[in-house]
Amino acid sequence: MKSTFRVLFFLKRDKVKKNGNMPIMARITIDGKLAQFNTKLEVNPKNWSAKTGKVNGRGAEFTRMNEMLDSIKATLHRHYQTILERDSYVTAEKVRNVFLGKEEKAKTLLQVFSQHNEQYALKVGKTATQKTYTRYELTKNRLAEYIHNKYNVEDITFREINVVFIEGFYLFIRENYPCTHNTAMKFIQRFRTVVLFAHNLGLITFNPFGAYKLKFEYVERDFLEQAELDRIYQKTFASKRLEQVRDIFIFSFFTGLAFSDVKDLSPEHLVKDNKGELRIRKNRQKTKIMCNIPVLPVAASILDKYKDVAECTGKLLPVLCNQRMNSYLKEIADVCGIHKNLSTHTARHSYATSICLANGVSMENVAKMLGHADTSVTKHYARVLDQNIFKDMQKVNSCLSELAI
């Protein structure tokens, strides 16, 4: 809907000059909101018509003043149209500032991205992680490369962002940095977050993403079955380092903790319930949701094995960086003859599926132990196994037999 636009000239009657003249003010009204400024013109009130908003009188001086007022009005109207076409949104203050040469230069995409990342960095260690911050920085850098390669400029304004630009960025990521569809979509997702950040700050009044929808493909995650886990658990490794990595993986398998949470685990996270059973109570680093996990005997034996580590470092387990852990896990998979892509996250998926669901734990309880807000996220982790379906159908068959159907 087009906004209403009016320009009115009036005298500032509380500012009478020594010669009896009063300043002529311009008032811009758009959708009922005002902005005004001094035109730097002045006139004696007896030569002013409040009805027409013009100077009354004969002579070249009065004619020239009315021409200047007409010129101011025409210029304001032109600025109004320009801003409306450019931003799809216009205010009286914007029009006034452009006329007076005070308009702030529109912030560009990469400028705002940097502003977002600077604010995000302040949250690291509190409500955000270094890992996510690094990903935002990487997204900004990839956008800078795309803008330079595609448009041969250093930055662009938000009004230049549209569905074509967004899709082009997606293709740039896929073609220049070989990755999966979902990984490329994560770049787009972070890009969209920064656009919403700009909108919330009032820097833009439109959504460049419009009807663009983020579409993630379903990925079937690898998980270990009990027999595969036994193979790893019972294997004797010549390397002490492989043995440690195996132990951390097994611990994750029996607790469902994410890598970052295992690495952060300290004695304060171990508590005993009213029955004396050992539990892990900890806010998940990623979501800050409290997880409450029973410490099963296998996990407890691993904690006991490395109790000296806690005394020296304050951490319960000797955890390497994620990259090195995953590298060693691939070596462990080869040694144990397991043809699956083992990673630290495989343990979390395996806990949900092979430890919990396979043994009759409800999806709701699995969600609580994994630290998920609801079961919709848990369903991406836990898989319903064929053996569970078989067990359930056996129950159905038993019931039907009792009914003699």
WOJOWO-V599694 format. One line per field, one symbol per residue. phi: phi as a letter, one per 20 degrees, with the letter a starting at -180 (. if undefined). psi: psi as a letter, one per 40 degrees, with the letter a starting at -180 (. if undefined). burial: # if it has 9 or more other C-alpha atoms within 8 Angstrom, else .. Layout:
phi=???
psi=???
burial=???
//
This chain:
phi=.ffecbccdbeefeceefenfcfeddddcclnddbcbefmdbbfgfdddffemceepdpffffffffffffffffffffgffffffdmbccffffffffemdfffgfegffffffgffffgfefnddbdfffgffffffffffffffffedlceaceffeebfffffffgffffeecgbfgfffffffffgfgfffgfffenfcdcdfflefdfcdefdeefbeegfffgfffefedfeffffffgfffffffecmffgffffefcgfeecdefenefcddbffffdmefdcdfefgffffffffdfffffedndfceeefgffgffffffffffemdecefbffgffffgfeeeeffdnffgfffgffenefbffffffeedfegffffffffffffffffele
psi=hhihhihhhiigeeghideeiiihihhhhhfehihiiheeiiihdefhhddefihiiiidddddddddddddddddddddddddddeehiiddddddddefehhhhiiddddddddddddddeheceiidddddddddddddddddddddefidiiideehaddddddddddddddghiiddddddddddddddddddddeedieihddbehhhhhihhhiiihiddddddddehhhdhddddddddddddddedeiidddddehideehihaeeehhihhihhddeehhihhhhidddddddddfddddddeeidighiiddddddddddddddefhfighiddddddddddddcddfehidddddddefidieddddedhhhidddddddddddddddddef.
burial=......#.####...#....##########...###.#....###.###...###......##.##..#...#.##..##..##..##.#.#.######.......####.###.##..##.##...###..#..##.##.###.###......####..###.##..##.###......#..##.######.######...###.###............###...##.###........##################.###.###.####....#####.##....#######...##.##..##.##...#####......##.###.###.#.....###.#############..#.#..#######..#.###.####...##..........#.....
//
